[in-house]
Amino acid sequence: MHIPRLHPDTIEEVKQRADIYDVISEHVVLRKRGKDYVGLCPFHSEKSPSFTVSQTKQMYYCFGCQAGGNTIKFLMDLEKRSFTEVVLDLAQRYQVSLRTLEPEQRQELQRQISLREQLYEVLASAAQFYQHALKHSPLKAMPYLQQRQLREETIQQFAIGYAPAGWETLYRYLVDDKRYPVQLVEKAGLIKPRKEASGYYDVFRDRIIIPIHDVLGRVIGFGGRTLGAEQPKYLNSPETEVFLKGKTLFALDKAKNAISQCDQVVVVEGYFDAIALHAAGITNVVASLGTALSMEQVRQVLRYTDSKQLVLNFDADAAGTIAAERAIGEIAELAYKGEVQLKILNLPDGKDADEYLQGRQPEDYRKLLADAPLWLDWQIQQITKNRDLKQATDYQQVSQELVKLLKNINNPDTKNYYIDQCAEILSLGDNRLKPLRVENLLTQVAPQRGSREKPHPTTRSHHSPLRQSPQVGKLAYADGSPTPHAPLPQENNLLEVAEALLLRIYLHYPEHRQVIVTALEERDLQFSLSHHRFLWQKILEVPSASNDTNLISTVQDKCLEFPEELRLVSHLFHLNEKTRKQMLSHHQQWIQAGVACVEQVFCEKRYRHFRELWEQTDPETEPEQWQAYYKAFFAEKLRLQELDRQRQFSIVDLL
């Protein structure tokens, strides 16, 4: 569904009506402490509460993990939903009339939302019908589930049902009994029009029915498993307004908390594999819907894990290997770049997870899960499997496939590691041959001439007068929160802290805003780091920002639609008492030190530039140019020394 951009007035009214205490207290046990409320943070594990909610400011903040924001941000982070989705849900809950930036689209937006809500209702009714039918089904449906060793509580947890064998059983229930419009039931993917006659027939007939839920637990579609030899064995709902295969993972609504706790997600191939694992207490598991994993599915599920560890558990037989390779789909690029820690788990004897658990304990599966190889190791195993490297033909084929694999790896350290590993394989245990194999692989894997990446130039000249401090290597802000990048070159760490310091003072102390603006404008300075530049741009978008007492809330709203950028600057919206007191007593020195650090970076670039020009100029043939460059770089050197003196109240000393 295409959702038009919401009008700022709608967003503001949602914020006004959706009280932060009311919303958060539904998810966190809050206790009154002074003017605020405290509780255990829902975003990380803790034993003593560090999560605070302020009704006065309509903001929350955790001093343990630095999560913070307003009502909308809380639901976005907790439920992993987009800004617009959260605003629309809150608008419906608090009866806020919707406005868009394009008034003519308002009616269409209301129609789309109304249709989705009606579809959710129809699908929920269908799920109840299937569950009821299971309890009153012929003898073959329930025995089938018992044969798969599913307990009653598991059947109820996953709301498993049964579609009767009749052609119009569900149709009559929903259309004739429940009085839902037939077009709506068709749009829900539950019935289809007959081709050669009038009327409709049920999509699912004589099948075990497994409801598919979205991440909020709403029924959006169904999977049907035949009880006989009919084909296809599994049948999914057609795609609808609320059900898109490429954006859906089965059981994510039940697995998301466990994925966060385990910092790992396991993807299996079938519904019953996921159900069996959940029943065994292994609940960080989702299932694909018979298609290659899309980038959207991967990014959706990886929101719940910091390590970005994803384990594919498909059958170990030939078909399972093909399925694993197919399922990897678009993830391959992320895995080669190191953005996903992809592992492959093949169970013994070619069994799937459901079959494996029927004869073993959950601990056996957990052990295999812990030992699952990384995807690159698994690929190497597949390349060398059933190959005799003492035979010239096999050796040549394996060597070529390994080189092809190595060429795809982007990270230099990872590439070097696997070059060493592949060289060891090709050496056949003879350590004397290994250096030769390494050299041979390096030659084949190296980029072609002209495409070799240029080495990064050193970012600090050895002539630089900037002082280095051993404290800078591992940075934290004055309130103890870590810098969002790790670890950076030392000058970038200084710049990170300096720019963050200026932004914090600007956000929290309106009386000092003009001083900062004037200092930056007079010296023609700008924020160098992209996330700080992003935040400064959002600040400047606020009319009369320097006089806005609610600037933090306003700017945070502007950032909500940019989750990656917001993640890097969200800690700047909050201060603890220690930092607040320090800023009150030292704000002038802090501003001076911060501006000096920012200017120092630009000044040093000019210093290096003019010095290089001076060194490259011949004083005999171009004496005037040589003298001009000398004066220019020497002036920058003097300015750098002056900036050093201005930083006597050093930012490093404040860390």
Secondary structure, DSSP 4 states (H G I P E B T S, - for coil): ---PPBPHHHHHHHHHHS-HHHHHTTTS--EEETTEEEE--TTS--SS--EEEETTTTEEEETTT--EE-HHHHHHHHHT--HHHHHHHHHHHTTPPP-BSSGGGHHHHHHHHHHHHHHHHHHHHHHHHHHHHHHTS-TTHHHHHHHTT--HHHHHHTT-EEE-SSSSHHHIIIIIIS---HHHHHHTTSEEE-SSSSSEEES--SEEEEEEE-TTS-EEEEEEEESSS-SSSEEEPPP-SS--GGG--BTHHHHHHHHHHHT-EEEESSHHHHHHHHHTT--SEEE--SSPPPHHHHHHHHTT-SS-EEEEEE-SSHHHHHHHHHHHTTHHHHHHHTSSEEEEEE-GGG--HHHHHHSS-HHHHHHHHHTPPBHHHHHHHHHHTT--TTSHHHHHHHHHHHHHHHHH---HHHHHHHHHHHHHHHTTT-TTTHHHHHHHHHHHHSPPTT-PPPPPPPSS-TT------GGGGS-B-TTSPBPSS-SPPHHHHHHHHHHHHHHHHHHH-GGGHHHHHHHHHHTT----SHHHHHHHHHHHTSTTGGG-TTHHHHHHHHHTT-HHHHHHHGGGG---HHHHHHHHHHHHHHHHHHHHHHHHHHHHHHHHHHHHHHHHS-TTT-HHHHHHHHHHHHHHHHHHHHHHHHTTS-HHHH-
